[in-house]
Amino acid sequence: MKTFLVDSLSVRLFESGSLTIDTSWRAPNVQSTYWRLYLNDRDGAGLILGGQLYPLRGGRLYFVPPGVKFSCTNSTQLTHFYIHFDLLGLPKTAMRALFSQPIRLEHAGFIEEEARSTSRALRDTPFRDIIMHCRLEALICEGLARYLEQIPEESYQELERMTNATAPIQPALEAIERELATPLRNPDLAALCSLSTDHFTRVFHQCMNQTPAQYVQERRVMQAAQRLLYTNASIDAIAADSGFANRYYFTRVFTRHIGIGPAAYRNLSRSTPSGRRKWRE
C-alpha cells in the first residue's frame, strides 16, 4: 500500500497563463530549471526530444520536468494553458529517477476538466491572486498524485526508500532552501541535524550524491536562474541574493552549470513567445 508522507513537499508557483499560440511557437533547445504543466485545446503542438516528435494531444495534461531538453513545434492555432512551477521536498536522486521525461497523465478526466475550467478562468474572469493560486497548486498536486498512483509498485517503493533516506539531513535541506543567501557552513548544517560534521558530510553525500557545498552551489544557481526569468532584478542583485560574493564569480559558476552566462540566459529565455503572467519568486 502506498502510504508514506513527505512533510516537506511543497509547490512554488512562478507563472501561469492561457493564451492563443500559432506556428510561431517554435522555441529551440529549451531546458528549464522548473516544471511545466501543459494543456492544449486541440492537436497540433508538440515537443521535439532527441530528434523525435512528442505530440501534445488536445485535451490531455502533460508535465515536463526540469532538466528535460526539448524544442517546441506547432502547426496550427490553439489555446495553450500552462503553469511554470518548482517542486520542493523530494530528493534529487528520486526526481531524476522518476521524472526524466515528459509525463502524460492517463485516465485523468476530472483533472483535465479542472484544468480547462482554470484555463477559462484565466482568460475570462477578473484575476484574483489567492483564489487562482489555490486552484493552480491544487491542480498540480492532483496531477502529480495521479501520476504517482500509476507508477509500478517497485518504483514507488524505491521513491519511498530514497525519500526516507534523506530524513537524517532534512533539517539541513530545509535550512539551505531558507537561507541560500547566507554562508552555509558544514558544522552549522550538521548541528541542525544533531550529527557530527564528519558524519553529516558522509550521510549527505550518500543521500544526495554530492557534497553539501556542491549541493548548495547548485541550488543557488537554480534559484538565480529562476529569478533571472521571473523578476526584473539586476544581475548584481540576483548574485547577492543567491549567495554569491560578486557578479563575476556568479557569472563563472552560472556558466559552468547552465552553459551560458546569466545575461544571455535571461535574454534568450525571454525572447521566446510566452504571454507571461507573473506570479511570485
FENDA-V516938 format. One record per residue. RES is the residue in one letter. SS is DSSP state (helix for helix, strand for strand, loop for the rest). OMEGA is omega in whole degrees, 0 to 359 (999 if undefined). D_LAST is the distance of its C-alpha to the last C-alpha in Angstrom with 1 decimal. Layout:
RES_SS_OMEGA_D_LAST + RES_SS_OMEGA_D_LAST
//
This chain:
M_loop_182_36.3 + K_loop_188_32.5 + T_loop_188_31.5 + F_loop_183_29.3 + L_loop_177_26.1 + V_loop_185_22.9 + D_loop_187_21.7 + S_loop_183_18.5 + L_loop_180_17.4 + S_strand_179_14.0 + V_strand_174_11.8 + R_strand_181_8.0 + L_strand_175_7.7 + F_strand_182_6.2 + E_strand_174_9.4 + S_strand_179_13.0 + G_strand_173_16.2 + S_strand_188_20.0 + L_strand_176_21.9 + T_strand_176_25.2 + I_strand_179_25.5 + D_loop_185_28.7 + T_loop_176_30.2 + S_loop_178_27.8 + W_loop_187_25.2 + R_loop_180_26.3 + A_loop_180_23.5 + P_loop_168_25.1 + N_loop_176_24.0 + V_strand_175_20.4 + Q_loop_190_19.0 + S_loop_173_15.3 + T_loop_182_13.3 + Y_loop_178_11.9 + W_strand_172_14.1 + R_strand_168_15.6 + L_strand_182_17.7 + Y_strand_167_20.4 + L_strand_176_23.2 + N_strand_182_25.7 + D_loop_178_28.6 + R_loop_176_31.2 + D_loop_174_32.2 + G_loop_181_31.8 + A_strand_178_28.5 + G_strand_175_28.1 + L_strand_175_26.6 + I_strand_184_28.8 + L_strand_180_28.7 + G_loop_179_31.2 + G_loop_181_33.2 + Q_strand_180_33.5 + L_strand_174_32.3 + Y_strand_187_30.1 + P_strand_173_30.5 + L_loop_186_28.0 + R_loop_180_30.5 + G_loop_177_30.2 + G_loop_180_29.2 + R_loop_181_27.9 + L_strand_180_24.5 + Y_strand_168_23.1 + F_strand_172_20.4 + V_strand_183_19.7 + P_loop_176_18.5 + P_loop_178_16.6 + G_loop_178_19.2 + V_loop_182_21.6 + K_loop_182_23.0 + F_strand_170_24.2 + S_strand_180_25.3 + C_strand_173_25.1 + T_strand_180_28.3 + N_strand_185_29.4 + S_loop_184_33.0 + T_loop_176_32.7 + Q_loop_182_30.8 + L_strand_176_28.7 + T_strand_186_25.9 + H_strand_176_22.8 + F_strand_182_20.2 + Y_strand_169_17.1 + I_strand_172_13.9 + H_strand_185_11.4 + F_strand_174_10.0 + D_strand_179_10.3 + L_strand_185_13.3 + L_strand_172_13.6 + G_loop_175_17.1 + L_loop_180_19.6 + P_loop_184_21.4 + K_helix_179_20.9 + T_helix_178_24.6 + A_helix_179_24.4 + M_helix_183_21.5 + R_helix_180_23.6 + A_helix_187_26.7 + L_helix_190_25.6 + F_loop_181_23.0 + S_loop_182_24.4 + Q_loop_173_25.2 + P_loop_183_24.1 + I_strand_172_25.0 + R_strand_180_26.9 + L_loop_178_27.3 + E_loop_175_31.0 + H_loop_185_32.6 + A_loop_186_29.5 + G_helix_184_31.0 + F_helix_178_29.5 + I_helix_177_25.9 + E_helix_179_26.6 + E_helix_177_28.0 + E_helix_178_24.9 + A_helix_177_22.8 + R_helix_178_25.3 + S_helix_179_25.1 + T_helix_177_21.4 + S_helix_179_21.7 + R_helix_180_24.4 + A_helix_179_22.5 + L_helix_183_19.7 + R_helix_196_22.6 + D_helix_184_25.1 + T_loop_177_23.9 + P_loop_184_22.1 + F_loop_179_18.3 + R_loop_191_17.5 + D_helix_189_13.9 + I_helix_181_15.1 + I_helix_182_17.9 + M_helix_177_16.1 + H_helix_180_13.2 + C_helix_180_16.1 + R_helix_182_18.0 + L_helix_181_15.5 + E_helix_177_14.8 + A_helix_180_18.6 + L_helix_178_19.3 + I_helix_183_17.4 + C_helix_178_19.2 + E_helix_180_22.5 + G_helix_179_22.4 + L_helix_177_21.7 + A_helix_179_24.3 + R_helix_178_26.8 + Y_helix_182_26.3 + L_helix_176_26.8 + E_helix_187_29.9 + Q_helix_180_31.4 + I_loop_180_31.2 + P_loop_182_34.5 + E_helix_181_35.2 + E_helix_177_35.6 + S_helix_179_32.1 + Y_helix_178_30.7 + Q_helix_177_32.9 + E_helix_175_31.6 + L_helix_179_28.0 + E_helix_181_29.2 + R_helix_181_31.0 + M_helix_180_28.1 + T_helix_179_25.8 + N_helix_181_28.5 + A_helix_181_29.2 + T_loop_183_25.9 + A_helix_182_26.7 + P_helix_182_28.4 + I_helix_183_25.3 + Q_helix_177_22.7 + P_helix_178_22.3 + A_helix_179_21.6 + L_helix_179_19.0 + E_helix_178_17.1 + A_helix_178_17.7 + I_helix_180_16.4 + E_helix_182_13.0 + R_helix_195_13.0 + E_loop_183_14.6 + L_loop_184_13.8 + A_loop_184_14.3 + T_loop_174_17.7 + P_loop_182_21.0 + L_loop_184_21.4 + R_loop_180_25.1 + N_helix_180_26.9 + P_helix_179_29.2 + D_helix_178_26.5 + L_helix_179_24.7 + A_helix_180_28.1 + A_helix_178_29.0 + L_helix_182_26.1 + C_loop_182_27.7 + S_loop_179_31.2 + L_loop_170_32.3 + S_loop_182_34.1 + T_helix_181_32.2 + D_helix_180_34.4 + H_helix_178_34.1 + F_helix_182_30.3 + T_helix_177_29.9 + R_helix_181_32.4 + V_helix_180_30.7 + F_helix_181_27.2 + H_helix_178_28.7 + Q_helix_183_30.5 + C_helix_191_27.5 + M_helix_183_24.9 + N_loop_178_27.4 + Q_loop_169_25.9 + T_loop_176_26.5 + P_helix_181_23.9 + A_helix_178_23.5 + Q_helix_180_23.0 + Y_helix_179_20.4 + V_helix_180_18.4 + Q_helix_179_18.6 + E_helix_179_17.5 + R_helix_178_14.4 + R_helix_179_13.6 + V_helix_180_14.3 + M_helix_178_12.1 + Q_helix_180_9.0 + A_helix_180_10.3 + A_helix_179_11.0 + Q_helix_180_7.7 + R_helix_175_6.6 + L_helix_181_10.1 + L_helix_193_9.6 + Y_helix_171_6.6 + T_loop_175_7.3 + N_loop_179_10.9 + A_loop_178_11.1 + S_loop_179_14.4 + I_helix_177_15.0 + D_helix_181_16.8 + A_helix_179_13.9 + I_helix_178_11.6 + A_helix_181_14.7 + A_helix_182_15.3 + D_helix_180_12.0 + S_loop_173_12.3 + G_loop_179_15.8 + F_loop_187_18.0 + A_loop_180_21.1 + N_loop_184_21.1 + R_helix_185_20.0 + Y_helix_176_23.2 + Y_helix_178_22.7 + F_helix_181_19.1 + T_helix_181_20.5 + R_helix_181_23.2 + V_helix_180_21.3 + F_helix_181_18.6 + T_helix_179_21.6 + R_helix_182_23.4 + H_helix_190_20.7 + I_helix_180_19.5 + G_loop_175_22.8 + I_loop_181_21.8 + G_loop_183_20.5 + P_helix_180_16.9 + A_helix_179_18.3 + A_helix_179_20.1 + Y_helix_179_17.3 + R_helix_182_15.1 + N_helix_181_18.3 + L_helix_184_19.5 + S_helix_181_16.4 + R_helix_182_16.2 + S_loop_181_20.0 + T_loop_182_20.2 + P_loop_179_20.5 + S_loop_182_17.6 + G_loop_194_17.6 + R_loop_168_13.9 + R_loop_187_12.6 + K_strand_171_9.1 + W_loop_183_7.1 + R_loop_177_3.8 + E_loop_999_0.0
//
